[in-house]
Amino acid sequence: MARASARRHAQAIFEIALEQNQLDLWRGDLRVVAEALMDPDIHAFLESPKIRFDDKKKILEERLKSLSPLALNAAYLLVAKRRLGIVAELVSEYERLVDEHRGVAHARVTTAIPLDEGDTADLTRRLADTVSKEIVLATQTDPSIIGGLKVRIGDKLIDGSTRSRLEALRKSLVGT
């Protein structure tokens, strides 16, 4: 439920930001809100049901004075509705919506051994050609995949790992 709530809030903020042509301003403001809430003392203060909203509002105004008025109102709403737990997810979802709007896709690549810069650049170019979007590539290593690679772009997974091929071969041999 928290994930769905974060998506709804992010979608609403995205639509406002798009309408006002302020996508980057909102991105920065949301990051400021998330960063402020990383302080455990502030988070606990804002979550406490014993503290009046007006007192919480004063702290928010003090901590978030650089925010645009609409972004500050969004922060007030999250505090009033006791939804501070979704802020990180909200920021992530908002950034995904902005990137999607701009034709940018995020890819996570897992390989058995680290990729060098040339391989990373080549893979980024190939993935960009495949999905017809600019690619932001994040790499990680996992020796358990033995060889090959796994690529996740959004909700799509391309598993070209040696481990998955061996597993498929094993299933095929067991089935005959």
FIKOLZA-1660 file (N, C-alpha, C; in steps of 0.1 Angstrom, whole numbers, plus 5000, padded with zeros to 4 digits):
% residues 176
   i   px   py   pz ch aa at
   1 5008 4988 5000  A  M  N
   1 5000 5000 5000  A  M CA
   1 5009 5013 5000  A  M  C
   2 5020 5012 5007  A  A  N
   2 5029 5024 5008  A  A CA
   2 5034 5027 4994  A  A  C
   3 5038 5016 4986  A  R  N
   3 5043 5018 4973  A  R CA
   3 5033 5025 4964  A  R  C
   4 5020 5020 4965  A  A  N
   4 5009 5026 4957  A  A CA
   4 5007 5041 4961  A  A  C
   5 5008 5044 4973  A  S  N
   5 5006 5057 4978  A  S CA
   5 5017 5066 4973  A  S  C
   6 5030 5061 4973  A  A  N
   6 5041 5069 4968  A  A CA
   6 5039 5072 4953  A  A  C
   7 5035 5062 4946  A  R  N
   7 5033 5064 4932  A  R CA
   7 5022 5074 4929  A  R  C
   8 5011 5074 4936  A  R  N
   8 5000 5084 4934  A  R CA
   8 5005 5098 4937  A  R  C
   9 5012 5099 4948  A  H  N
   9 5018 5112 4952  A  H CA
   9 5028 5117 4941  A  H  C
  10 5037 5108 4937  A  A  N
  10 5047 5112 4927  A  A CA
  10 5040 5115 4914  A  A  C
  11 5030 5108 4910  A  Q  N
  11 5023 5111 4897  A  Q CA
  11 5016 5125 4898  A  Q  C
  12 5010 5128 4909  A  A  N
  12 5003 5141 4911  A  A CA
  12 5014 5152 4910  A  A  C
  13 5025 5150 4917  A  I  N
  13 5035 5161 4917  A  I CA
  13 5041 5162 4903  A  I  C
  14 5043 5151 4897  A  F  N
  14 5049 5151 4883  A  F CA
  14 5039 5159 4874  A  F  C
  15 5027 5157 4875  A  E  N
  15 5017 5164 4866  A  E CA
  15 5017 5179 4869  A  E  C
  16 5018 5183 4882  A  I  N
  16 5019 5197 4885  A  I CA
  16 5032 5203 4879  A  I  C
  17 5043 5196 4882  A  A  N
  17 5056 5201 4877  A  A CA
  17 5057 5202 4862  A  A  C
  18 5051 5192 4855  A  L  N
  18 5051 5192 4840  A  L CA
  18 5042 5204 4835  A  L  C
  19 5031 5206 4841  A  E  N
  19 5022 5217 4838  A  E CA
  19 5029 5230 4839  A  E  C
  20 5037 5232 4850  A  Q  N
  20 5044 5244 4853  A  Q CA
  20 5058 5245 4847  A  Q  C
  21 5062 5234 4839  A  N  N
  21 5075 5234 4833  A  N CA
  21 5086 5235 4844  A  N  C
  22 5084 5228 4855  A  Q  N
  22 5094 5229 4866  A  Q CA
  22 5098 5215 4871  A  Q  C
  23 5101 5206 4861  A  L  N
  23 5105 5193 4865  A  L CA
  23 5117 5192 4873  A  L  C
  24 5127 5200 4869  A  D  N
  24 5140 5200 4877  A  D CA
  24 5139 5207 4890  A  D  C
  25 5131 5217 4891  A  L  N
  25 5129 5224 4904  A  L CA
  25 5123 5215 4914  A  L  C
  26 5112 5208 4910  A  W  N
  26 5106 5198 4918  A  W CA
  26 5115 5187 4922  A  W  C
  27 5124 5182 4913  A  R  N
  27 5133 5171 4916  A  R CA
  27 5142 5176 4927  A  R  C
  28 5147 5188 4926  A  G  N
  28 5156 5193 4936  A  G CA
  28 5149 5195 4950  A  G  C
  29 5137 5200 4949  A  D  N
  29 5129 5202 4961  A  D CA
  29 5126 5189 4968  A  D  C
  30 5122 5179 4961  A  L  N
  30 5119 5166 4967  A  L CA
  30 5131 5160 4973  A  L  C
  31 5143 5161 4967  A  R  N
  31 5155 5156 4973  A  R CA
  31 5158 5163 4986  A  R  C
  32 5156 5176 4986  A  V  N
  32 5158 5184 4999  A  V CA
  32 5149 5179 5010  A  V  C
  33 5136 5176 5007  A  V  N
  33 5127 5171 5016  A  V CA
  33 5132 5157 5021  A  V  C
  34 5136 5148 5012  A  A  N
  34 5140 5135 5016  A  A CA
  34 5153 5136 5025  A  A  C
  35 5162 5145 5021  A  E  N
  35 5174 5146 5029  A  E CA
  35 5171 5151 5043  A  E  C
  36 5162 5161 5044  A  A  N
  36 5158 5166 5057  A  A CA
  36 5152 5155 5066  A  A  C
  37 5145 5146 5060  A  L  N
  37 5138 5136 5068  A  L CA
  37 5147 5124 5071  A  L  C
  38 5159 5124 5066  A  M  N
  38 5169 5114 5069  A  M CA
  38 5174 5116 5083  A  M  C
  39 5173 5128 5089  A  D  N
  39 5177 5131 5102  A  D CA
  39 5167 5124 5112  A  D  C
  40 5172 5114 5119  A  P  N
  40 5162 5107 5128  A  P CA
  40 5155 5115 5138  A  P  C
  41 5161 5126 5143  A  D  N
  41 5154 5134 5153  A  D CA
  41 5143 5142 5146  A  D  C
  42 5145 5147 5134  A  I  N
  42 5135 5155 5127  A  I CA
  42 5123 5145 5123  A  I  C
  43 5127 5133 5119  A  H  N
  43 5117 5123 5115  A  H CA
  43 5108 5120 5126  A  H  C
  44 5114 5117 5138  A  A  N
  44 5107 5113 5150  A  A CA
  44 5098 5125 5154  A  A  C
  45 5103 5137 5154  A  F  N
  45 5095 5148 5158  A  F CA
  45 5083 5150 5149  A  F  C
  46 5085 5149 5136  A  L  N
  46 5074 5150 5126  A  L CA
  46 5064 5139 5127  A  L  C
  47 5068 5127 5131  A  E  N
  47 5059 5116 5132  A  E CA
  47 5051 5115 5145  A  E  C
  48 5056 5122 5155  A  S  N
  48 5050 5121 5168  A  S CA
  48 5036 5126 5168  A  S  C
  49 5026 5118 5173  A  P  N
  49 5012 5123 5173  A  P CA
  49 5010 5132 5185  A  P  C
  50 5020 5133 5194  A  K  N
  50 5018 5142 5206  A  K CA
  50 5021 5156 5203  A  K  C
  51 5028 5159 5191  A  I  N
  51 5032 5172 5188  A  I CA
  51 5022 5178 5178  A  I  C
  52 5018 5191 5181  A  R  N
  52 5008 5197 5173  A  R CA
  52 5013 5200 5159  A  R  C
  53 5004 5200 5149  A  F  N
  53 5008 5202 5135  A  F CA
  53 5014 5216 5133  A  F  C
  54 5010 5226 5140  A  D  N
  54 5015 5239 5139  A  D CA
  54 5030 5240 5143  A  D  C
  55 5034 5232 5153  A  D  N
  55 5048 5231 5157  A  D CA
  55 5056 5224 5147  A  D  C
  56 5050 5213 5141  A  K  N
  56 5057 5206 5130  A  K CA
  56 5059 5215 5118  A  K  C
  57 5049 5223 5115  A  K  N
  57 5049 5232 5104  A  K CA
  57 5060 5242 5106  A  K  C
  58 5062 5247 5118  A  K  N
  58 5073 5257 5120  A  K CA
  58 5087 5250 5118  A  K  C
  59 5088 5238 5122  A  I  N
  59 5101 5231 5120  A  I CA
  59 5103 5229 5105  A  I  C
  60 5093 5225 5098  A  L  N
  60 5094 5223 5083  A  L CA
  60 5098 5237 5076  A  L  C
  61 5091 5247 5080  A  E  N
  61 5094 5260 5074  A  E CA
  61 5109 5264 5077  A  E  C
  62 5114 5261 5089  A  E  N
  62 5127 5265 5092  A  E CA
  62 5137 5256 5084  A  E  C
  63 5135 5243 5084  A  R  N
  63 5144 5233 5077  A  R CA
  63 5143 5234 5062  A  R  C
  64 5131 5238 5056  A  L  N
  64 5129 5237 5042  A  L CA
  64 5126 5251 5036  A  L  C
  65 5133 5261 5041  A  K  N
  65 5130 5275 5036  A  K CA
  65 5134 5277 5022  A  K  C
  66 5143 5268 5016  A  S  N
  66 5147 5270 5002  A  S CA
  66 5137 5264 4992  A  S  C
  67 5127 5257 4997  A  L  N
  67 5117 5251 4988  A  L CA
  67 5107 5261 4982  A  L  C
  68 5102 5257 4971  A  S  N
  68 5091 5265 4965  A  S CA
  68 5079 5263 4973  A  S  C
  69 5070 5273 4973  A  P  N
  69 5058 5272 4981  A  P CA
  69 5049 5259 4979  A  P  C
  70 5048 5255 4967  A  L  N
  70 5040 5243 4964  A  L CA
  70 5047 5230 4970  A  L  C
  71 5061 5230 4969  A  A  N
  71 5068 5219 4974  A  A CA
  71 5067 5218 4989  A  A  C
  72 5067 5230 4995  A  L  N
  72 5065 5231 5010  A  L CA
  72 5051 5226 5014  A  L  C
  73 5041 5230 5006  A  N  N
  73 5028 5225 5008  A  N CA
  73 5027 5209 5007  A  N  C
  74 5034 5204 4997  A  A  N
  74 5035 5189 4996  A  A CA
  74 5041 5183 5008  A  A  C
  75 5052 5189 5014  A  A  N
  75 5058 5184 5026  A  A CA
  75 5048 5185 5038  A  A  C
  76 5040 5196 5039  A  Y  N
  76 5030 5197 5049  A  Y CA
  76 5020 5186 5048  A  Y  C
  77 5016 5183 5036  A  L  N
  77 5006 5173 5034  A  L CA
  77 5011 5159 5038  A  L  C
  78 5023 5156 5035  A  L  N
  78 5029 5143 5039  A  L CA
  78 5030 5142 5054  A  L  C
  79 5033 5153 5060  A  V  N
  79 5034 5153 5075  A  V CA
  79 5019 5151 5081  A  V  C
  80 5010 5159 5076  A  A  N
  80 4996 5159 5081  A  A CA
  80 4990 5145 5079  A  A  C
  81 4993 5139 5068  A  K  N
  81 4987 5126 5065  A  K CA
  81 4995 5114 5070  A  K  C
  82 5006 5118 5077  A  R  N
  82 5015 5108 5083  A  R CA
  82 5020 5098 5073  A  R  C
  83 5026 5104 5062  A  R  N
  83 5031 5096 5051  A  R CA
  83 5046 5098 5049  A  R  C
  84 5053 5101 5060  A  L  N
  84 5068 5104 5058  A  L CA
  84 5075 5091 5054  A  L  C
  85 5070 5079 5057  A  G  N
  85 5076 5067 5053  A  G CA
  85 5077 5064 5038  A  G  C
  86 5069 5072 5030  A  I  N
  86 5069 5070 5016  A  I CA
  86 5078 5080 5008  A  I  C
  87 5084 5089 5016  A  V  N
  87 5091 5100 5009  A  V CA
  87 5102 5095 5000  A  V  C
  88 5111 5085 5004  A  A  N
  88 5121 5080 4996  A  A CA
  88 5116 5074 4983  A  A  C
  89 5105 5066 4985  A  E  N
  89 5099 5059 4973  A  E CA
  89 5092 5070 4964  A  E  C
  90 5086 5080 4970  A  L  N
  90 5080 5091 4962  A  L CA
  90 5091 5098 4953  A  L  C
  91 5102 5101 4959  A  V  N
  91 5113 5107 4952  A  V CA
  91 5118 5098 4941  A  V  C
  92 5120 5086 4944  A  S  N
  92 5125 5076 4933  A  S CA
  92 5115 5075 4922  A  S  C
  93 5102 5074 4925  A  E  N
  93 5091 5073 4915  A  E CA
  93 5090 5086 4907  A  E  C
  94 5091 5097 4913  A  Y  N
  94 5091 5110 4906  A  Y CA
  94 5103 5111 4896  A  Y  C
  95 5114 5107 4901  A  E  N
  95 5126 5107 4892  A  E CA
  95 5124 5098 4880  A  E  C
  96 5118 5086 4883  A  R  N
  96 5116 5077 4872  A  R CA
  96 5106 5083 4862  A  R  C
  97 5096 5090 4866  A  L  N
  97 5086 5096 4857  A  L CA
  97 5093 5107 4849  A  L  C
  98 5101 5115 4855  A  V  N
  98 5108 5126 4848  A  V CA
  98 5117 5120 4837  A  V  C
  99 5125 5109 4841  A  D  N
  99 5134 5103 4832  A  D CA
  99 5126 5097 4820  A  D  C
 100 5115 5090 4823  A  E  N
 100 5107 5084 4813  A  E CA
 100 5101 5095 4803  A  E  C
 101 5097 5106 4809  A  H  N
 101 5092 5117 4801  A  H CA
 101 5103 5122 4791  A  H  C
 102 5115 5122 4796  A  R  N
 102 5127 5127 4788  A  R CA
 102 5133 5116 4779  A  R  C
 103 5128 5104 4780  A  G  N
 103 5133 5094 4771  A  G CA
 103 5146 5087 4777  A  G  C
 104 5147 5087 4790  A  V  N
 104 5159 5081 4797  A  V CA
 104 5154 5068 4804  A  V  C
 105 5162 5057 4802  A  A  N
 105 5159 5045 4808  A  A CA
 105 5171 5041 4817  A  A  C
 106 5168 5035 4829  A  H  N
 106 5179 5031 4838  A  H CA
 106 5180 5015 4836  A  H  C
 107 5192 5011 4834  A  A  N
 107 5195 4997 4833  A  A CA
 107 5205 4993 4844  A  A  C
 108 5202 4981 4849  A  R  N
 108 5211 4975 4859  A  R CA
 108 5216 4962 4853  A  R  C
 109 5230 4962 4852  A  V  N
 109 5236 4951 4845  A  V CA
 109 5244 4943 4856  A  V  C
 110 5242 4930 4856  A  T  N
 110 5250 4921 4865  A  T CA
 110 5259 4912 4857  A  T  C
 111 5272 4912 4860  A  T  N
 111 5281 4904 4853  A  T CA
 111 5289 4896 4863  A  T  C
 112 5296 4885 4859  A  A  N
 112 5304 4877 4868  A  A CA
 112 5317 4884 4871  A  A  C
 113 5322 4892 4862  A  I  N
 113 5334 4899 4865  A  I CA
 113 5332 4914 4862  A  I  C
 114 5339 4923 4868  A  P  N
 114 5337 4937 4865  A  P CA
 114 5339 4941 4850  A  P  C
 115 5331 4950 4845  A  L  N
 115 5333 4955 4831  A  L CA
 115 5343 4966 4831  A  L  C
 116 5351 4967 4820  A  D  N
 116 5360 4978 4819  A  D CA
 116 5352 4989 4812  A  D  C
 117 5358 5001 4811  A  E  N
 117 5351 5013 4806  A  E CA
 117 5347 5011 4791  A  E  C
 118 5355 5004 4783  A  G  N
 118 5351 5002 4769  A  G CA
 118 5339 4993 4768  A  G  C
 119 5339 4982 4776  A  D  N
 119 5327 4973 4776  A  D CA
 119 5315 4980 4781  A  D  C
 120 5316 4988 4791  A  T  N
 120 5305 4995 4797  A  T CA
 120 5299 5005 4786  A  T  C
 121 5308 5012 4779  A  A  N
 121 5303 5022 4769  A  A CA
 121 5297 5014 4758  A  A  C
 122 5303 5003 4753  A  D  N
 122 5297 4995 4742  A  D CA
 122 5283 4990 4746  A  D  C
 123 5282 4984 4758  A  L  N
 123 5269 4979 4763  A  L CA
 123 5259 4990 4764  A  L  C
 124 5263 5001 4769  A  T  N
 124 5253 5013 4770  A  T CA
 124 5248 5016 4757  A  T  C
 125 5257 5017 4747  A  R  N
 125 5253 5021 4733  A  R CA
 125 5243 5010 4727  A  R  C
 126 5247 4998 4729  A  R  N
 126 5238 4987 4724  A  R CA
 126 5224 4987 4730  A  R  C
 127 5224 4989 4743  A  L  N
 127 5211 4989 4750  A  L CA
 127 5203 5001 4746  A  L  C
 128 5209 5013 4744  A  A  N
 128 5203 5025 4739  A  A CA
 128 5197 5022 4725  A  A  C
 129 5204 5015 4717  A  D  N
 129 5199 5012 4703  A  D CA
 129 5187 5003 4704  A  D  C
 130 5188 4993 4713  A  T  N
 130 5177 4983 4715  A  T CA
 130 5164 4989 4720  A  T  C
 131 5165 4998 4730  A  V  N
 131 5152 5004 4735  A  V CA
 131 5149 5018 4730  A  V  C
 132 5158 5023 4721  A  S  N
 132 5156 5036 4716  A  S CA
 132 5154 5047 4726  A  S  C
 133 5162 5046 4737  A  K  N
 133 5162 5056 4747  A  K CA
 133 5177 5058 4752  A  K  C
 134 5179 5069 4758  A  E  N
 134 5192 5072 4765  A  E CA
 134 5192 5062 4777  A  E  C
 135 5204 5056 4779  A  I  N
 135 5205 5046 4790  A  I CA
 135 5215 5052 4800  A  I  C
 136 5210 5051 4813  A  V  N
 136 5219 5053 4824  A  V CA
 136 5222 5039 4830  A  V  C
 137 5234 5035 4830  A  L  N
 137 5238 5022 4833  A  L CA
 137 5244 5021 4847  A  L  C
 138 5239 5011 4855  A  A  N
 138 5245 5008 4868  A  A CA
 138 5250 4993 4867  A  A  C
 139 5262 4991 4871  A  T  N
 139 5267 4977 4870  A  T CA
 139 5270 4972 4883  A  T  C
 140 5269 4958 4884  A  Q  N
 140 5273 4951 4896  A  Q CA
 140 5278 4938 4892  A  Q  C
 141 5286 4932 4901  A  T  N
 141 5292 4919 4898  A  T CA
 141 5286 4908 4908  A  T  C
 142 5284 4897 4902  A  D  N
 142 5279 4885 4910  A  D CA
 142 5285 4873 4904  A  D  C
 143 5296 4868 4910  A  P  N
 143 5303 4856 4905  A  P CA
 143 5294 4844 4903  A  P  C
 144 5283 4843 4910  A  S  N
 144 5274 4831 4909  A  S CA
 144 5267 4830 4896  A  S  C
 145 5267 4840 4887  A  I  N
 145 5261 4838 4874  A  I CA
 145 5271 4832 4864  A  I  C
 146 5283 4829 4869  A  I  N
 146 5294 4822 4862  A  I CA
 146 5299 4830 4850  A  I  C
 147 5291 4835 4841  A  G  N
 147 5295 4842 4829  A  G CA
 147 5283 4849 4823  A  G  C
 148 5285 4856 4812  A  G  N
 148 5274 4863 4805  A  G CA
 148 5270 4875 4813  A  G  C
 149 5257 4879 4812  A  L  N
 149 5252 4890 4819  A  L CA
 149 5237 4889 4821  A  L  C
 150 5232 4897 4831  A  K  N
 150 5218 4899 4833  A  K CA
 150 5216 4914 4832  A  K  C
 151 5205 4918 4824  A  V  N
 151 5202 4932 4823  A  V CA
 151 5187 4934 4827  A  V  C
 152 5185 4944 4836  A  R  N
 152 5172 4948 4839  A  R CA
 152 5170 4962 4835  A  R  C
 153 5160 4964 4827  A  I  N
 153 5156 4978 4823  A  I CA
 153 5141 4979 4827  A  I  C
 154 5138 4987 4837  A  G  N
 154 5124 4988 4842  A  G CA
 154 5120 4975 4847  A  G  C
 155 5109 4970 4842  A  D  N
 155 5104 4957 4846  A  D CA
 155 5108 4945 4837  A  D  C
 156 5116 4948 4827  A  K  N
 156 5121 4938 4818  A  K CA
 156 5135 4932 4822  A  K  C
 157 5136 4919 4822  A  L  N
 157 5148 4912 4826  A  L CA
 157 5153 4904 4814  A  L  C
 158 5165 4906 4810  A  I  N
 158 5172 4898 4800  A  I CA
 158 5183 4890 4807  A  I  C
 159 5181 4877 4807  A  D  N
 159 5190 4869 4814  A  D CA
 159 5198 4861 4804  A  D  C
 160 5210 4866 4802  A  G  N
 160 5220 4859 4793  A  G CA
 160 5231 4853 4801  A  G  C
 161 5228 4849 4813  A  S  N
 161 5239 4844 4822  A  S CA
 161 5242 4830 4819  A  S  C
 162 5254 4826 4821  A  T  N
 162 5258 4812 4819  A  T CA
 162 5250 4803 4828  A  T  C
 163 5248 4808 4840  A  R  N
 163 5241 4800 4850  A  R CA
 163 5227 4796 4846  A  R  C
 164 5220 4806 4840  A  S  N
 164 5206 4804 4836  A  S CA
 164 5206 4794 4824  A  S  C
 165 5216 4795 4815  A  R  N
 165 5216 4786 4804  A  R CA
 165 5219 4772 4808  A  R  C
 166 5228 4770 4818  A  L  N
 166 5231 4757 4823  A  L CA
 166 5218 4751 4830  A  L  C
 167 5211 4760 4837  A  E  N
 167 5199 4755 4844  A  E CA
 167 5189 4751 4834  A  E  C
 168 5187 4758 4823  A  A  N
 168 5178 4755 4812  A  A CA
 168 5182 4741 4806  A  A  C
 169 5195 4739 4804  A  L  N
 169 5200 4727 4798  A  L CA
 169 5197 4715 4808  A  L  C
 170 5200 4717 4821  A  R  N
 170 5197 4707 4831  A  R CA
 170 5182 4703 4830  A  R  C
 171 5173 4713 4830  A  K  N
 171 5159 4710 4829  A  K CA
 171 5155 4702 4817  A  K  C
 172 5162 4706 4806  A  S  N
 172 5159 4699 4793  A  S CA
 172 5163 4685 4794  A  S  C
 173 5175 4682 4800  A  L  N
 173 5180 4669 4800  A  L CA
 173 5172 4660 4810  A  L  C
 174 5168 4666 4821  A  V  N
 174 5160 4659 4831  A  V CA
 174 5146 4655 4825  A  V  C
 175 5141 4664 4816  A  G  N
 175 5128 4662 4810  A  G CA
 175 5128 4651 4799  A  G  C
 176 5139 4647 4794  A  T  N
 176 5139 4637 4783  A  T CA
 176 5142 4623 4788  A  T  C
% end
